[in-house]
Amino acid sequence: MSKNTTNNEPVFETNHPYAIISGWLIIPAIATVLTFIGSIIMVTFQKPSQLEGFDLFIYYTDLLFVPFLLIVFYTWIKRKKILPILMIVFFLLNSAWNLVYLANGYNIDLLNLGMSIIWIIYFIKSKRVKATFTA
């Protein structure tokens, strides 16, 4: 999907409608959709009055993720320049959530924590991201 110019800098084709999920962007897109679905399920089927302690923390985290991810989806579809910052915030929150989970004595998937860090770096460094989200 990329071509090299005379100075060997890649030029990404971002005019097609699927550019927002081209290449590696498909993976964080799927991750945000799955997180959104999980958050909707948690907020819909759990009653905060019946939760306490760490479970209540998880509930309110999911409650905050719902509007945040709606904003992320809007900026993703509209190719807004702020999307990389929102995704970095999302993966920072995800990392913090995993660390809080670990601090409370629960086992976590270290792969999930590692992938969040990798995606933060990706959204900071990626030339495809910079070329795709320009509005």
C-alpha positions in Angstrom: 0.0 0.0 0.0 3.0 2.3 0.1 5.3 3.5 -2.6 8.8 4.9 -2.3 9.5 8.4 -3.5 12.9 9.5 -4.8 14.3 10.0 -1.3 13.1 6.5 -0.1 10.4 8.0 2.2 7.2 5.9 2.0 4.1 7.5 0.6 0.9 5.8 1.9 -2.3 5.6 -0.2 -4.8 7.1 2.2 -7.6 8.1 -0.2 -9.5 4.9 -0.1 -12.3 4.4 2.5 -10.5 1.5 4.2 -7.3 3.5 4.9 -8.5 4.0 8.4 -8.1 0.3 9.1 -5.3 -0.5 6.6 -2.2 -2.3 7.7 -1.6 -2.6 11.4 -4.5 -0.2 12.2 -6.9 -3.1 11.9 -5.6 -4.5 15.2 -6.2 -1.5 17.5 -9.5 -1.0 15.7 -10.6 -4.5 16.7 -9.3 -4.0 20.2 -11.3 -0.8 20.7 -14.5 -2.4 19.3 -14.1 -5.4 21.6 -13.5 -3.1 24.6 -16.5 -1.1 23.7 -18.7 -4.2 23.5 -17.4 -5.5 26.8 -18.0 -2.1 28.4 -21.6 -1.9 27.1 -22.3 -5.4 28.4 -20.9 -4.5 31.8 -22.7 -1.3 32.1 -26.0 -2.8 30.8 -26.2 -5.9 32.9 -24.5 -5.0 36.2 -26.1 -2.8 38.8 -23.5 -0.6 40.7 -25.6 -0.9 43.9 -24.8 -4.6 43.9 -21.1 -4.2 43.4 -18.4 -3.2 45.9 -14.7 -2.7 46.1 -12.7 -3.6 43.0 -15.8 -4.7 41.0 -17.2 -1.3 41.4 -14.0 0.2 40.1 -14.2 -2.0 37.0 -17.9 -0.9 36.5 -17.0 2.8 36.6 -14.0 2.3 34.4 -16.3 0.6 31.8 -18.8 3.4 32.3 -16.2 6.0 31.4 -14.9 3.9 28.4 -18.3 4.0 26.7 -18.4 7.8 25.9 -14.7 7.9 25.4 -14.7 5.1 22.8 -17.6 6.8 21.0 -15.4 9.9 20.7 -12.6 7.6 19.5 -14.8 6.0 16.9 -16.1 9.3 15.6 -12.5 10.7 15.3 -11.4 7.5 13.6 -14.1 7.6 11.0 -13.6 11.3 10.4 -9.8 10.8 10.2 -9.2 13.5 12.8 -5.7 14.5 13.7 -6.4 14.0 17.4 -7.1 10.3 17.0 -3.5 9.2 17.7 -3.6 11.2 21.0 -6.9 9.6 21.9 -5.5 6.1 21.1 -2.4 6.8 23.2 -4.7 7.8 26.1 -6.8 4.7 25.6 -3.8 2.4 25.7 -2.4 4.3 28.7 -5.7 3.9 30.5 -5.7 0.2 29.5 -2.1 -0.2 30.9 -3.0 1.6 34.1 -6.1 -0.5 34.5 -4.0 -3.7 34.1 -1.5 -2.4 36.7 -4.3 -1.6 39.2 -5.7 -5.1 38.5 -2.3 -6.5 39.3 -1.9 -4.4 42.4 -5.2 -5.8 43.8 -3.8 -9.3 43.6 -5.4 -10.4 40.4 -3.5 -12.2 37.7 -3.2 -10.2 34.5 -2.1 -11.1 31.0 1.3 -9.5 30.7 0.9 -9.8 26.9 -2.0 -7.4 27.1 0.1 -4.9 29.0 3.0 -5.4 26.6 0.7 -4.9 23.6 -0.7 -1.7 25.1 2.9 -0.3 25.3 3.6 -1.4 21.8 0.5 0.4 20.5 1.4 3.5 22.3 4.8 3.5 20.5 3.1 2.7 17.2 0.7 5.7 17.5 3.6 8.0 18.3 6.0 6.8 15.6 3.9 5.5 12.7 4.1 7.3 9.4 1.0 5.6 8.2 -1.0 7.0 11.2 0.3 10.5 10.5 -0.6 10.2 6.8 -4.1 8.8 7.5 -5.4 11.0 10.2 -5.0 14.6 9.0 -8.4 16.2 9.2 
